[in-house]
Amino acid sequence: MSAATLRSVNESLRDELARLRVLADSPPTNRRQTDDLRAFCAAYCDTLLAQQAFKRSQLYQVLAAGQEFRPVVERLSGHHGLIAFQLGRIRQAAAALQRDGQATGDLRQSLTELSALLEDHLSDEENHLLSGDDLVD
């Protein structure tokens, strides 16, 4: 994976999360909007989990082989656990919308917390694993 690809994927994750937060800030007014918001939450969570699994199995494993990057990779891998926990909270909050389509407070809070965690993680990754247009060797 090139640095440009990683940056592009990270930017897409940021953009989609921002879009999801905008949608959650406007409580759904009908069942279809509720279902759409729930589906978007589920799709985003699935995408982020898949992306993290790829990084752990492909990118981080290779980088951790070198002593220089092991502490960074361990820190980034630790972020994945926190992010996964937050994604679970988002799924729960999105599921609650099925009972009450107006109950977006927990979802908004969970998305805000994920946004902070994810930005720290992606910035850390970009600042420590990318060098110019290449992944750090």
Secondary structure, DSSP 4 states (H G I P E B T S, - for coil): --HHHHHHHHHHHHHHHHHHHHHHHS--SSHHHHHHHHHHHHHHHHHHHHHHHHIIIIIIHHHHTSGGGHHHHHHHHHHHHHHHHHHHHHHHHHHHHHH-TT--HHHHHHHHHHHHHHHHHHHHHHHHHEETTEE--
